[in-house]
């Protein structure tokens, strides 16, 4: 043993209510050992990990991990109440022991009398670590059995009700999640609006204007408590939509919970939205991040229109004349930076008028088509995860890390489940890739455009890849060019019959405005 060692005390507890292994009891035992005459050391710090499983690698634990990676020079001996407080995995234990040997550290279990700086201590530590791992398998098997029984009854095993569900107590005990009809309907309204080019900000503003309580306030009201009057926000709307619980998937600390077969645990047999449909919506919203602003634009074409001379975006601003009249313009954003040789500038009403005409006249009678996501992106993510799980399982099996009967049985169960899942996902992706990439919405561009406000029109233009470019002609007039490259792809893939006037299959319209409208060089 190192003389007068600097002692790091490690405290771990899986569930913060076990009196027999309480943090206080663990700290007292370590302090008693460290300051005793046989050791004559001093405790230089504590690594506390409460509500942390013994299966988590010590290097990754929030309390203990940094003492290995960032503060390794601050201590000499790692002291624990018992070795299972360090880890219940023999493999993890061996890695920590190897690290300590390489870095001149020692590990001590103060109540088991094991000093791993001695040969006998090393031998006993390895034996106890193996028993600890076996005990972890037993704990897991017990927990999985109890969880499976609760899931078989459809019993909720979480905490506060997730958005859109309320508790329905069962006759034989436990609580089942069922839809809250009012907020389930509100969820459907929100998703419909998001698909219809509403922004989360606008939805939140509308809900606040209507006086709709937030979900947490709704729970307080149903319990007879006073609501806090919390307002809806765009972030709250996005958080609800992005949470897998609306698709019936159980989550814990932001992660999907999986069963012993690696499958998502379901929280209800009647979710607010089908998982496939939810995955498609989430994929769409993620791809629209650059399209949907956090707050409404001041204009229809702010951030959409582009300066032809430098490729920079144009934004809306106003100019007050000496007469007091206010004129609104779209101007190149690079005008103040001096990086555009001839910054484009045009009256806002003229550019808006040109785009209105392009959509209503050039595109007007054509059917609006939407790209079918087919949930391919979500399926590919799941496939990658399942293949990685299979690789990890097989690597561990070949390395001999599954020793007990319980471990081997679980290995084959998980391997079979993941293999079936990989095969299913591959077939789903293959079928989805062969399916049509576009579908009709049942509306024409004229009908779609008429139903939108300026903010929705801006989102619509960007979502469908419609470009608006403003340049300056030789006579210094303003030249506006509107294009929709997406239509060529739609026509080629769907066989959409393009009218005679659209033979180029990529609608391009140009509009000119006289120089007196605005001068970009003045």
Secondary structure by P-SEA (a helix, b strand, c coil): cccccbbbbbbbbcccccccccaaaaaaaaaaaaaccccccccccccccccccccccccccccccccccccccccccccccccccccccaaaaaaaaaaaaaabbbbbbcccccccccaaaaaaaaaaaaaaaaaaaaaaaaaaaaaaaaaaacccccccccccbbbbbbccbbbbbbbaaaaaaaaaaaaaaaaacccaaaaaaaaaaaccccaaaaaaaaaccccccccccaaaaaaaaaccccccccccccbbbbccccccccccccccccaaaaaaaaaaaaaacccccccccccccccccccccccbbbbbbbbbccccbbbbbbbccccccccccbbbbbcaaaaaaaaaaaaacccccbbbbbbbccaaaaaaaaaaaaaaaaaaaaaaaaacccccaaaaaaaaaaaaaaaaaaaaaaaaaaaaaaccccccccccaaaaaaaccaaaaaaaaaaabbbbbbbbcccccbbbbbbcaaaaaaaaaccccccccccccbbbbbbbbccccccccc
